[in-house]
């Protein structure tokens, strides 16, 4: 049974009709411990079937370990959107709900080879010379999440120093817990810079560029450690409270 209904299929076909350059969708699945691997593969193959400019490659994350390592894929399902190179655009978890729109817009972006960012943002990103890893935690029902996913992926397209991951929080709850994700979107940059909610492009770029400022990174690291210590203290207190209640 198709995942895309006829109306959605025709709308997507229309949106992908003007792709100027080829787009390759690389999908990683696995046979165990993967909530939506089958559906993710089917969804990507249905989308690819709507444009002759899109091709799909499917790998098993466990069996095709060398390929997974090359792409830095350590969980599944995963989707990578490439053009004539790997731009660092990653989806971990099925891009469904509101994130389906992000997927289509990313394909359009790669197909036209243009990030769509403002000249000012492009100029600032051109000065990056350190690796940047962006993780945007989302849920399919969050209407504000696509904005942050798109900004992160636009930055990844624009700079070879940036890798940007959409992470579906409900599919990877342990990872979400590790980063203290209690609401979405939550954006984490280089482990220590956190952005809550959807923000304008200029604000996002300002936060991203802090990776070039040692003092700003030191402050962000210290703030993260304080929050971690508070979290551990609360968890410790709850643990002992539960033990006392049982006694």
Buried (B, 14 or more C-beta within 10 A) or exposed (E): EEBBEEEEBEBBBEBBEEBEEBBBBBBBBBEEEBBBBEBBBBBBBBBBBBBEBBEBBBBBBBEBEEBBEEBBBEBBBBBBBBBEEBBBBBBBBBBBBBBBBBBBBBBBBBBBEEBBBEEEBBEBBEEBEEEBBBBBBBBBEBEBBBBBBBBBBBBBBBBBBBBBBBBBBBBBEEBBEEBBBEEBBBBBBBEBBBBEEBBEBEEBBEBBBBBBEEEBBEBBBEEBEEEEEEEEEEEEEEEEEEEEEEE
